Amino acid sequence: MKRSKTLLLICSGFFCGILAGFAFRPSTKTLETIATEAWNRGNAPESEHLARRILARNDQSDRAYEILNQVASHDGKPLMKVAILLTRADDSNQAYGRCIQAGDLALRYHYAAVAEDSWNRALQLDSQRELASQRLISLAALRLDSEKLIELLFDHLHQFGFDVESLRLLLNCETLDREAEELQEILQKYLDADPDDPISRQGLARCYISLGHPEAAAELWVAPPARLNSRVVYARALIESGEQQLAIPLLKSNQEELSSAELLFVRGLLALELKKYKVAKTNFHQAVILRPLNHEMRSYYTDALRLAGDVQENEKQSELLKVSHHIFRLTNDPNTQFDKKLIETLRSHCKSLGADRYVQVLNPEP
């Protein structure tokens, strides 16, 4: 009996403690007031702690979000502000705008990968609005992510119809590294802000290679990267630095990876350096099929054909290279009018290059 009474007293005390806890727990409104007072006293850590307690109980507290934004601005924490924008629950229309805003904020502080993730979220929320698509296209161009940029542009043109600027960029995007010096500065800022951003790292390496500094490009990695596109750029940097043997294991691939034009192209470069001209010719040929408007790939293909003794095909590809350069000159001229006549000319050029996908988006009646 005595034992039962003791157990009853313990249980009663336990439940009284729980009830007392609920009874004495301050309300959300009270916490908002206390958090505001802490902020007004200059106690940023305490106000942040209280704001997070509030949101754990009520994720619709405007005051708590306002305090967190103030703390983030005060302490220079742009990624906290991005997180606040991305996590708050609201309707999809407001969520879309917040994702766009979060991406803009992240890029302002040079967090390119965070910006990309934010705009991808916006695109998933509403694929019918152009803003997220346009942001992603601009970012891919800045990071020299050509394969991603081409796919984004095709998706954009199919989704939203004929657009002169998007079409101009699509036909020019194979030569973006002509602005390598300016892009190098931008990409260095992205990498300084976020050393774990692989796309900005490989974009910066492309700039170094384009500027004739392959050794600097190779030094961007302390160990061979696992990501295919990064591995390919690293391998090219090694090849152009005279380290062909180190590049060989990086370019081994499975069947699925052989759909990468850049992998095939760099394998061709390696074969060319090793004087295996027929192997180079085969790899460059496959790369050109996948990226028919790429001047560099087709130029190296003509070199490999000449060195392999394939005179007839060399002459053919040399003529096609002129066609490719003509497209570039037409579309890169700011005075070019994209009228029906020009579109028909571009369609004809793309047909001759085997660029069937480009032919499909070249609407003859813009």
N, C-alpha and C positions, 0 to 999 in steps of 0.2 A: 504493500500500500504506500509505504514511504517512498519507494522508488518511483511509483506511478505519479505521485504528487510532485516529486522533483522534476520528472520529465515534462509534466504539464506546465510547471513554472518556466522551464527553459523554452518550451514552444511558445508560451504566451509572450515571454520576453522577446523572442525572435520576431514574432508577428507584430508586436507593438513597435519594435524597432523599424520594421518595414513601413508600417503605417505612419510612424513619426517622420521617416525619411520623406515619404510622399507629402506629408502635411507641411513640412518645413522647406521643401524644395521650392526655390523661387520660381515664379511664373516667367514665361517667355518675355512678357512686357517688362517685368522687373529686371531681368537680365539685360534687356536692350538698354534700359536706363543706366544700369551699372557699367555696361560696356562703353556707352557714350561718355559717361563721366571719366572712365579710365583713359579714354582717348583724349578728352579735353585736358586731363592732367599731364598728358605727354607720355603715358604708359602704354606704348604700342604693343608690347608682348602680352600684357594682361587683356587689353581690348581685343586682340586677335584670338586669344584663348577663349574668352567669353563669347565672341561671335561664332566660333566653331561649335561651342556647346549649344548655342541657340539653334544653329542649323542642323545639329544632330536631332533636335526635337521638332523643328519646324523649318523645312527647307524653302518656305515662302517668305521668310523674314526679310523685307527690304532693308531694314536697318542693319542687319547682320552682314548682308552683302555689301552695303555701303561702307561699313567699317573695314571689311576685308580689302575692299578696293583702296581705301585711304591708307591702310597699312602697307599694301603692296606698292603704292606710289611713294609713300614716305621712305620705305626701306629699299626701293629700287628693285622690286621683285616682279619683273614683267611676266614670268611664267606663272606666278600665283594668280595674277589678274587673268591670264589666259585660262587657267583651271577654273576660276570662278565663272567666267563666261561660258565655258563648255559644260559645266555640271549643273547649272541651275535648271530646274524643271519648269517648262512653260509649254505653250502650244508650238506646233511645228514652224509656224510662220516666224515667231519671235526667235525660235531656236536657230533658224537659218541665218537670220541677221546677226545673232550672237556669234555663230561660227565664223561668219565673214569678218566680223569685228575682231574676234580672237586671232584669226590668221593675220590680219593687218597689223595688230599690235605685236605679235610674235616677230613678224618680218621687220618691223621698225627697230627691234632690238637684235636683228640678224639671226633669229632662230628659224632657219629655213625649213627644217624638217617638221617643226611644230606647226608652222604656217601651212605646210602642205597637208598635214593631218587634219587641221581645222577646216580647210577648204574642201577636202575630200568628204568630211562629215556633212558639210553644207550641201555638197552635190548629192549625197545619199538621201538627204532630207527632201530635196526638191531638184530633180534633174531637168525641170522645165525652165529654170531661171538661169540666165547666162553668166551672172556675175562670178559664181564659183568656178565655172569652166574657164572663164577669161583669166582669173587669178592663177589657176593651176598652169595654164599655158604660158603665162608670163614667167612664172617661177621656173618651169622646166627649161625655158629659153635661157634664163640667167644662169642656171646651173649646168648648161651644156648637156642636158640629158636628152640627146637627139632622138633615141628610139621612143622614149616616153612622149616627147613633144610631138612627134609625127602621129602617134596613136591618138593623143589628145586633140590634135587639130582635125584629124579625120572624123572623130566622134563629134566634135563641135560643128563641123560643116554639115554632117548628116543630120544632126539634131536641130540645128537652127537655120539651115539653109545657106545660100550664097552670101558671103561676107568678104569684101575685097581685102581687108587687112589680114584676116585669117588665111585667105588663099595666098596672099603675097608672102606671108610668113612660112606657110607650108612649102612653097616652091623655093624659098631661100634658106630654110632651116638647116640644110646640109652644109652651110658655109658660115655658121654662126661664130666660129672661133676666129674669124677675121678681126673681131674686136677683142682679141685675147688679152691685151694689156689692160683695158678698162675692166673686163670681166674678172681678171685676176684679183684686182683690188676688192671687188664685191665678194668673190668667193672666199678670199682670205678672211674677211670679216665674218662670214657665215661659219667658217671652220674654227675661228678663234672663239666664237660664242658657243659652238656646239661641236666639240672634237669627235663626237660619236655619229656625226652626219656623213654617211658614206657617199652620198650623191654629190654633195658639195666638195668632198675630198677628191673624188675622181674628176669632177669638173675643173678644179684647180690644177690637177695633174695634166689635163688636156691643154690648159692654158700654157703651162710650162713647156710642154712638148711643142706646141705651136710656135712658141717664142724661141725655140731652139735650146731649151734647157732640160733635156730629158733626165739628167742626173738629179736635178732638184725635184722633178716629178717622182722619181723612184724613192727619194728620201721621205716622201710623205707617208710611207708605210714602214713600220718597224718590223713587220712580218708579212708574208704573202697573205692577201685578203681572201676570204672564202667566197664572197659575193662575186658572181660571174662577171658583171660589167666592170667592177673594180679590179678584178683579177686580170682582165683583158687590158685595161689601161696601164696597170702596173707592168704587165708583160711587155707592152709596147715601149714603155719607158726604159726597161732593161735592154731591149733589143737596140734601141737607138743610143744607148749608153755603151754598146759593145759587149753586153753581157748576155749573148744569145743562149748560152747553155743554161743559164738560170731561168730563162723564159720558157724553155721547152716543157717542163712539167706543169707549168701554169696553163698551158694551152691544150692539154688533154681534155677531152670532153665526152659527154654521153650524147646519145642520138638527139635528145630533146634540145640540148644546147646548140646544136648545129643550125638552129633556126636564127641564131644571132649573127647578123651581118658583120658586126664589129669583131666577133671572135674569128670568123672566117677571114676577115681582112687582115687581122694581126697575125694569123697563122700564115697568110700569104707573105706578109712582110718578113717573117722569120725564115720561110723557105727561100725568099729572094736573097736574104743575107747569107744563107748557107749554100747559095748557088744551085738550089734545086728548082730550076725554072718551071718545069712541068707541074710540080706540086704547087708552086706559087700561082701558076696560071689557073689551075683548077679551083683553088680557094678564092682567088679574086673574082673568077667568073661567077661563083655561087654568091659571093657578097654583092656583086653588081646586080644580080637578079633580084635580091632582097631590097637593095637600096639603089634603084636605077638613076636617081638624080644626084647621087653623091659624086662630086667631081674628083675628089681625092682617090676614092676606090677605083673609079674608071681609069684615072690617069695611071695608077700603078698597074692596073690590068693591062693597059697598052704596053707598058714597059716589060712586063712578064712575057707577053706575046712576042715582042721583038726579040727578047733574049732567048726564048724557046724556039725561035726560028719560024713562027707562024705568021708569015708576012701578010697573007690575005686577011686574016681576022684582025691583025694589028691595024691595017688600013681602015677596016670597017669601024673598029672601036675608036680610032682617032677621029673619024668623021662624026661619030656619035658624041664624042667628047666636045666637039665644037657646038653641036646642037644643045648639049647641056649648058655650056657657057652662054649660049644665046638666050636660053630661058632665064638664066641668072641676070643677065644684063637688062632684059625686058622688064622683069618683075622688080628689080632693085632700083630702077629709075623712078624717082618720085613723080615725074611728069607723065608716066605711062598711064593711059586711060584704059581701064578694063572694060572695053566695049566688046560687042559681039565678034568683031573681026579679030581682036587680040585673043579672045577666048578660043576661037577656032584654030588660030595659029598655035597656041599653047597645047591644045588637044592633039594636034598633028605631031608636034614635037614629042609629046609624052608617049604617043603611040609608037613612034620610031624608036624610042628608048626602052620600050617594053614596060612602061609605067602605067599599067592598066588601072590601078586604084586611083591614080591622079586624073586619068581621063574621065572616070565616073563622076568626080566632084567638080570638074570643069563644066559648069552649066553654060551652054551657049547663049542663054538669054538672061543675063544678070538683072 
